[in-house]
Amino acid sequence: MPKIIGLTGGIGSGKTTIANHIKQLGIPVYIADLEAKKILDTKVIVGKIIDAFGKDILEKDKIDRAKLSKVVFEQPEKLQILNNIIHPEVARHFKNWVEQNKNFEIVVKETAILFESGSYKDCDKVILVTAPKETRIQRVMKRDNLSREAIESRIANQWSEEKKQSLSDFVIVNEDLQEAIKSAENIISLLRNQ
């Protein structure tokens, strides 16, 4: 079986950009957020979410992600309920994905909440992508057209950078993208040779 490398970072850190570059190096990368969004649209999960959150979060029989996001980021206990519905499904899906990619030496699991979900414990190594808080806020304001307050609220719901760094094997500082990519390539090269 391949070594599982966790790739994480807070909102706006650039972890998905680094993940996409790693993919270009010929390494399978599992983007947990994308897979979770697909799982969110499955009939079984839609039913569980309606049971937990009510029909107000629906728009034409589909989950309205904006409404759901607003609820879970304003009420952390609701976020936990949502995570308890989605995470077991994502974990099952990831396990099958690893099996499908078992001929690779390493695979990467990219997720924003690697530590918060506890799934870092299933990784052989962890790479943290980080950037100064203000840089992250500016990136997300530009990318998602969110207010500073909304972004700061999301940052507050994630573990601190210091706490994540203490559990990470490698840290990529993503202020300068070319430098961050170079760091990622060096780390992947090192992991391939272990």
C-alpha positions as CSV (number, residue, x, y, z in Angstrom):
1,M,0.0,0.0,0.0
2,P,1.2,3.6,-0.6
3,K,2.4,5.9,2.0
4,I,-0.4,8.4,2.8
5,I,0.7,12.0,3.0
6,G,-1.6,14.5,4.6
7,L,-1.6,18.0,3.1
8,T,-3.4,20.7,5.0
9,G,-3.5,24.4,5.7
10,G,-6.0,27.0,6.9
11,I,-8.4,28.9,4.6
12,G,-6.4,31.0,2.0
13,S,-3.1,29.2,2.7
14,G,-2.8,28.0,-0.9
15,K,-3.0,24.2,0.0
16,T,-5.1,23.4,-3.1
17,T,-2.6,25.2,-5.4
18,I,0.2,23.1,-3.9
19,A,-2.0,20.0,-4.2
20,N,-2.6,20.7,-7.9
21,H,1.2,21.1,-8.4
22,I,1.9,17.8,-6.6
23,K,-0.7,16.2,-8.9
24,Q,1.4,17.4,-11.9
25,L,4.3,15.5,-10.5
26,G,2.4,12.3,-11.1
27,I,1.2,11.7,-7.6
28,P,-2.5,10.9,-7.0
29,V,-4.1,13.6,-4.9
30,Y,-7.4,13.3,-3.1
31,I,-9.1,16.6,-2.6
32,A,-11.4,15.9,0.3
33,D,-13.4,19.1,0.0
34,L,-14.4,18.3,-3.6
35,E,-15.3,14.7,-2.7
36,A,-17.3,15.9,0.3
37,K,-19.3,18.2,-2.0
38,K,-20.1,15.3,-4.3
39,I,-21.1,13.2,-1.2
40,L,-23.3,16.1,0.0
41,D,-25.4,15.7,-3.1
42,T,-26.2,11.9,-2.6
43,K,-29.7,11.0,-1.6
44,V,-28.8,9.4,1.7
45,I,-26.7,12.3,2.9
46,V,-29.3,14.9,1.8
47,G,-31.9,13.0,3.9
48,K,-29.6,13.0,7.0
49,I,-28.9,16.7,6.6
50,I,-32.6,17.5,6.3
51,D,-33.2,15.5,9.4
52,A,-30.5,17.4,11.3
53,F,-31.0,20.9,9.9
54,G,-34.6,21.1,8.5
55,K,-35.9,21.8,5.1
56,D,-35.0,25.5,5.3
57,I,-31.5,24.7,3.9
58,L,-33.0,23.3,0.7
59,E,-33.2,25.1,-2.7
60,K,-35.1,23.1,-5.4
61,D,-34.6,19.8,-3.5
62,K,-30.8,20.3,-3.2
63,I,-28.8,21.5,-0.3
64,D,-28.2,25.2,-0.5
65,R,-24.5,25.3,0.4
66,A,-24.5,29.0,1.2
67,K,-27.4,28.6,3.7
68,L,-25.7,25.5,5.2
69,S,-22.3,27.3,5.5
70,K,-24.0,30.2,7.2
71,V,-25.6,28.0,9.8
72,V,-22.5,25.9,10.6
73,F,-20.1,28.8,10.8
74,E,-22.4,30.8,13.0
75,Q,-23.1,27.8,15.3
76,P,-20.0,25.6,15.9
77,E,-22.2,22.8,17.5
78,K,-24.0,22.6,14.1
79,L,-20.7,22.3,12.3
80,Q,-20.0,19.2,14.5
81,I,-23.3,17.7,13.5
82,L,-22.5,18.2,9.8
83,N,-19.0,16.8,10.2
84,N,-20.5,13.7,12.0
85,I,-22.7,13.1,8.9
86,I,-20.1,13.8,6.2
87,H,-16.8,12.7,7.6
88,P,-17.5,8.9,7.9
89,E,-18.7,8.9,4.3
90,V,-15.5,10.8,3.1
91,A,-13.4,8.4,5.2
92,R,-15.0,5.4,3.5
93,H,-14.6,7.0,0.0
94,F,-10.9,7.8,0.7
95,K,-10.2,4.3,1.8
96,N,-11.6,3.0,-1.5
97,W,-9.6,5.6,-3.4
98,V,-6.4,4.5,-1.7
99,E,-7.2,0.9,-2.7
100,Q,-7.6,2.0,-6.3
101,N,-4.2,3.8,-6.2
102,K,-2.4,1.0,-4.3
103,N,0.3,0.7,-7.0
104,F,1.7,4.2,-6.2
105,E,4.5,4.7,-3.8
106,I,2.8,7.7,-2.2
107,V,-0.6,9.4,-2.4
108,V,-1.7,12.7,-1.0
109,K,-4.9,13.6,0.9
110,E,-5.6,17.3,0.8
111,T,-8.0,18.6,3.4
112,A,-8.5,21.8,5.4
113,I,-9.5,20.0,8.6
114,L,-6.9,17.2,8.7
115,F,-6.1,17.8,12.3
116,E,-9.6,18.9,13.5
117,S,-11.1,15.7,12.0
118,G,-8.4,13.5,13.6
119,S,-7.6,12.0,10.2
120,Y,-3.9,13.1,10.5
121,K,-3.5,10.0,12.6
122,D,-4.0,7.9,9.5
123,C,-1.2,9.7,7.6
124,D,2.4,8.6,7.4
125,K,3.6,12.2,7.1
126,V,1.9,15.6,7.2
127,I,2.7,18.7,5.2
128,L,1.3,22.0,6.4
129,V,0.9,24.9,4.0
130,T,0.8,28.2,5.8
131,A,0.9,32.0,5.1
132,P,0.5,35.1,7.1
133,K,-3.0,35.7,8.3
134,E,-3.5,39.0,6.4
135,T,-2.3,37.3,3.2
136,R,-4.8,34.5,3.7
137,I,-7.6,37.0,4.4
138,Q,-6.8,39.0,1.2
139,R,-6.6,35.9,-0.9
140,V,-10.0,34.6,0.3
141,M,-11.7,38.0,0.0
142,K,-10.5,38.2,-3.6
143,R,-11.3,34.5,-4.4
144,D,-14.6,34.0,-2.6
145,N,-15.9,37.6,-2.4
146,L,-16.4,37.1,1.4
147,S,-16.3,39.8,4.0
148,R,-13.3,40.1,6.3
149,E,-15.6,39.2,9.3
150,A,-16.8,36.0,7.6
151,I,-13.2,34.9,6.8
152,E,-12.0,35.7,10.3
153,S,-14.9,33.7,11.7
154,R,-13.8,30.7,9.6
155,I,-10.2,31.1,10.7
156,A,-11.3,31.1,14.3
157,N,-13.1,27.8,13.8
158,Q,-9.8,26.1,12.6
159,W,-6.9,25.1,14.8
160,S,-4.1,27.7,15.3
161,E,-1.1,27.6,13.0
162,E,1.1,26.9,15.9
163,K,-0.9,23.9,17.0
164,K,-0.9,22.5,13.4
165,Q,2.8,23.1,13.0
166,S,3.6,21.1,16.2
167,L,1.9,18.1,14.6
168,S,3.3,18.5,11.1
169,D,6.4,16.8,9.6
170,F,6.9,19.6,6.9
171,V,5.8,23.2,6.7
172,I,5.6,25.1,3.4
173,V,5.4,28.9,3.8
174,N,3.3,30.1,0.9
175,E,4.0,33.8,0.6
176,D,5.9,33.5,-2.7
177,L,4.3,30.8,-4.9
178,Q,7.4,29.8,-6.7
179,E,9.3,29.3,-3.4
180,A,6.3,27.3,-2.1
181,I,6.3,25.1,-5.2
182,K,10.0,24.5,-4.9
183,S,9.6,23.5,-1.2
184,A,6.8,21.1,-2.2
185,E,8.9,19.5,-4.9
186,N,11.8,19.1,-2.4
187,I,9.5,17.5,0.1
188,I,8.0,15.1,-2.4
189,S,11.4,14.1,-3.6
190,L,12.5,13.4,-0.1
191,L,9.3,11.3,0.6
192,R,9.8,9.3,-2.6
193,N,13.3,8.4,-1.5
194,Q,12.4,7.3,2.1
